[in-house]
Amino acid sequence: MKPFLILFFSGVGNTKSVAEQIKNGIAEIPTEIYSVEKLPQDFSIENYSAVIIGTPTYHSEPAQPLMNFLEALNPCRNIPAFVFTTCGLYSENCLRTLANECLKHGIITVHFASYRCPATDGILLTPFMECWFRSEKNLQSRIKDDTATFISKLKSHSKAEIPKSKWYAPLNYPNKMLGKATTFPIYLHKNRCIKCGKCQKNCPKNAIEITNGYPTISKAECMNCYRCIHHCPALALSLSKEKAVEKVWEKENLI
Ligand SMILES: Cc1cc2nc3c(=O)[nH]c(=O)nc-3n(C[C@H](O)[C@H](O)[C@H](O)COP(=O)(O)O)c2cc1C
C-alpha cells in the first residue's frame, strides 16, 4: 500500500501541531508529513494513497502558500482526503474554499474538520483577552476521533463530502474585506533585538532583509502570518511602535 501524505501550511505552529497529532493517530499506516514550504525535490502526489491537508484560517480563507501549491498542482487520479483548518474563532467558508480547490485537482474530500486554536492575530491585537490564548476543549480527543473516522471512511468507500456553504457567511464580510485590506506594520524594538536572524530564516515569504544585524520587513511582501513576532526569542517584534510584546506563548508549538 502506498503511504499517506500529510501536507500543511502553518504560520505560527497551530496547524503544524494538529498535523503532527494526526500523524501520531495513524501510526499503523506509513505516513509522510511535509510543510508546503519544505517539499522534497522528487515530490509527487501520485505516490500517496490518501492525503490529509491542513491550513490556518486567514480572514475566512485558506493560507495563500497552500492555495498556491494546489493551484499549480497537475490534476491527479482521485485521491481521498481529510481536509482541516485551524482557526481562532470561526473558519466560515475556509474549508469549503480549500475542498473545492482540492477537487479541481482530483483530491476528493471524504472528511473535514475545523479546530479552534489560540488566535495568532487576536493575541497580538488584543492581548488582554485571555480567550485568544486557549484552544477548544477536548481538542486532542477530537483530532484522534476525526483521524479514526477518516480511516474508517476510506475502508467503507464513503461518499465524498464538501463542507456546506454557510448562509450566515455574509455577516463575516467586514472581517474578510477589512482584514485583508488592513495589514498592520510590524515594528522592531531595537533595544531587545539580539540580531539572531531567526525572523529572516523563518519567514515564509522571504519578506525580511537584515541590515547591520537588524531586520527590516517589507510590508508589500509580508503575508501577515506573524510567525516572526511569535517566534522571536527576544520578543523584539510587535504590532505596536511604542509597546513591545510582553507575552506570546510559553512554547513554540502552541496547542
Ligand atoms: C492574519 C490572520 C488572520 C486570521 N483570520 C482569522 C479568521 O478570519 N477567523 C478565525 O477564526 N481565525 C483567524 N485567525 C487565527 C488563526 O486562524 C489561528 O490562530 C490559526 O490556528 C493559526 O494557525 P498557525 O499557527 O498554523 O498559523 C487569523 C490569524 C491571522 C494571523
Ligand as a Chemical Component Dictionary entry (heavy atoms), coordinates in Angstrom:
data_LIG
# 
_chem_comp.id                   LIG 
_chem_comp.type                 NON-POLYMER 
_chem_comp.pdbx_formal_charge   0 
_chem_comp.three_letter_code    LIG 
# 
loop_
_chem_comp_atom.comp_id 
_chem_comp_atom.atom_id 
_chem_comp_atom.alt_atom_id 
_chem_comp_atom.type_symbol 
_chem_comp_atom.charge 
_chem_comp_atom.model_Cartn_x 
_chem_comp_atom.model_Cartn_y 
_chem_comp_atom.model_Cartn_z 
_chem_comp_atom.pdbx_ordinal 
LIG C1  C1  C 0 -3.765  37.417 9.537  1  
LIG C2  C2  C 0 -4.611  36.459 10.336 2  
LIG C3  C3  C 0 -5.967  36.347 10.053 3  
LIG C4  C4  C 0 -6.780  35.478 10.773 4  
LIG N1  N1  N 0 -8.099  35.377 10.450 5  
LIG C5  C5  C 0 -8.900  34.555 11.146 6  
LIG C6  C6  C 0 -10.289 34.433 10.826 7  
LIG O1  O1  O 0 -10.794 35.036 9.885  8  
LIG N2  N2  N 0 -11.050 33.622 11.597 9  
LIG C7  C7  C 0 -10.532 32.922 12.641 10 
LIG O2  O2  O 0 -11.270 32.225 13.316 11 
LIG N3  N3  N 0 -9.207  32.980 12.957 12 
LIG C8  C8  C 0 -8.382  33.777 12.241 13 
LIG N4  N4  N 0 -7.039  33.838 12.542 14 
LIG C9  C9  C 0 -6.476  32.969 13.594 15 
LIG C10 C10 C 0 -5.786  31.744 13.004 16 
LIG O3  O3  O 0 -6.604  31.131 12.035 17 
LIG C11 C11 C 0 -5.467  30.690 14.070 18 
LIG O4  O4  O 0 -4.798  31.244 15.131 19 
LIG C12 C12 C 0 -4.686  29.544 13.451 20 
LIG O5  O5  O 0 -4.727  28.448 14.329 21 
LIG C13 C13 C 0 -3.225  29.917 13.188 22 
LIG O6  O6  O 0 -2.571  28.764 12.694 23 
LIG P1  P1  P 0 -0.990  28.669 12.560 24 
LIG O7  O7  O 0 -0.426  28.744 13.953 25 
LIG O8  O8  O 0 -0.760  27.341 11.949 26 
LIG O9  O9  O 0 -0.562  29.798 11.723 27 
LIG C14 C14 C 0 -6.207  34.682 11.819 28 
LIG C15 C15 C 0 -4.831  34.788 12.094 29 
LIG C16 C16 C 0 -4.045  35.662 11.372 30 
LIG C17 C17 C 0 -2.565  35.749 11.679 31 
# 
loop_
_chem_comp_bond.comp_id 
_chem_comp_bond.atom_id_1 
_chem_comp_bond.atom_id_2 
_chem_comp_bond.value_order 
_chem_comp_bond.pdbx_ordinal 
LIG C1  C2  SING 1  
LIG C2  C3  SING 2  
LIG C2  C16 DOUB 3  
LIG C3  C4  DOUB 4  
LIG C4  N1  SING 5  
LIG C4  C14 SING 6  
LIG N1  C5  DOUB 7  
LIG C5  C6  SING 8  
LIG C5  C8  SING 9  
LIG C6  O1  DOUB 10 
LIG C6  N2  SING 11 
LIG N2  C7  SING 12 
LIG C7  O2  DOUB 13 
LIG C7  N3  SING 14 
LIG N3  C8  DOUB 15 
LIG C8  N4  SING 16 
LIG N4  C9  SING 17 
LIG N4  C14 SING 18 
LIG C9  C10 SING 19 
LIG C10 O3  SING 20 
LIG C10 C11 SING 21 
LIG C11 O4  SING 22 
LIG C11 C12 SING 23 
LIG C12 O5  SING 24 
LIG C12 C13 SING 25 
LIG C13 O6  SING 26 
LIG O6  P1  SING 27 
LIG P1  O7  DOUB 28 
LIG P1  O8  SING 29 
LIG P1  O9  SING 30 
LIG C14 C15 DOUB 31 
LIG C15 C16 SING 32 
LIG C16 C17 SING 33 
# 
